[in-house]
Amino acid sequence: MFELLKRAFTTRYVGMLEGEVARLRMENRALMNSLLGTAGFPPVEFAEAVKPVELPRMRRRSWQQIQRKNESEAARASAGE
């Protein structure tokens, strides 16, 4: 239960941080180009920012599926002994 909550908050938090980093990079580019323009230099073109990759969602299993999996693992473990 705690692991599920931890994972949910971690992914949301990491996404929020990635968004903040992207926003700050755009702001820094704008400020630098503004300063360069004031100094009489042409604006600098930056390479395209790395786009975040969305991770596949974990498939939720029903209690019946979890129980069947546990039973088959137990049967394999007892057969292996």
Phi, psi and omega in degrees: 000312180294325180297319180296314179295319179299316181295320181296315180289325181296314181294322178294318181294317179296318177299319178296318179295319178297320177296320179295319178297316179298318180296317180294323177297316178297319179296319179295319178299316181296317180295318180295317179293327177294316178295319178296320178296321178295325181278353177096013178260152177289154180295151181268134176266129180258155176293158179299136180293151178290128181274134180293144180262128180280129181280145178294144180285146177288138179279128180277134180259146176282164179298325179295318179294320179295318180296317178298319179297314179297320179295318180292322176295321179293321179294319177296320180293320180287329178287330181283342183277000000 
